[in-house]
């Protein structure tokens, strides 16, 4: 039985946009990557956010957590590491060799100030997950709204919590 998949014209545009973003980043933002040796490659990241944190995920199978170098300086997150090639098989014995080996590095500027002292990093099943708290000054603040009520001819202020 064949599965049918509905065609979505925007899916192709999104992947094209991602490819163009990487091209411009490699050519203009970090042109040193073009001069890097062929054993160095860029790490793909997912960066999302919730109300209090940025969540960064990177799939890095085959790397021990102690071999990763994760740092934040001036709101720029940098992840570095190295995947070592298999030494037990000689190069000429391969039929297909598609896995990447060598050094990797990725730096990304976070869109808002963060609290680098409270970053949590976990590494599970080859996925590095970083929870990076936003700095206190950029977190949304709840502002209570007061109202005035008339009680037997007198105006009094009532806090938001007392209204419920």
Residue, then its C-alpha position, 0 to 999 in steps of 0.5 A: x500500500x502506498x502512502x499519499x502525502x499532501x503537497x505543501x508548497x510552503x515546505x519547499x520555501x522554508x527549506x530554501x530559506x534555511x539553506x539561504x540563511x546558512x549560505x549567508x551566515x557562512x559567507x558573511x557572518x562567519x567567513x572563516x568557515x570557508x577557509x577551514x579545513x575539510x575536516x571541520x563542519x558546522x553543527x545544526x541547531x534548533x533554538x526555541x524559546x518559552x517565557x523564561x528560557x531559550x532552549x537549544x538542541x543539537x544532535x551530536x551522536x558519538x561524542x562524550x559529554x566531557x568532550x564538548x565545550x559549551x560557552x556563552x560570552x557577550x550573548x553568543x553561544x558557542x558549542x565545540x567538539x570533535x568526532x573521531x574517525x574509526x581507526x579499525x577500518x582502512x580508508x580503501x575498505x569502505x564502500x560508502x562513507x557518509x558519517x561526518x568526522x572531525x572538529x565541529x563548532x557553532x556560534x549563534x547570537x541569542x536574541x535577548x540577554x541571558x543569565x549565563x550563570x544559570x544555564x542547564x546542559x543535558x546530554x541524552x541519547x546523542x542530543x545536547x539540550x541547553x536551557x538558557x534562562x533569559x536575563x531578569x530585565x527581559x522577562x515579562x512582568x505581571x503588573x497588577x491592575x487596581x480599580x476603585x469601588x464605591x463602598x457606601x459613598x466612599x471610594x476605596x482602592x481594591x487590589x486585583x486579588x480582592x476582586x475575585 
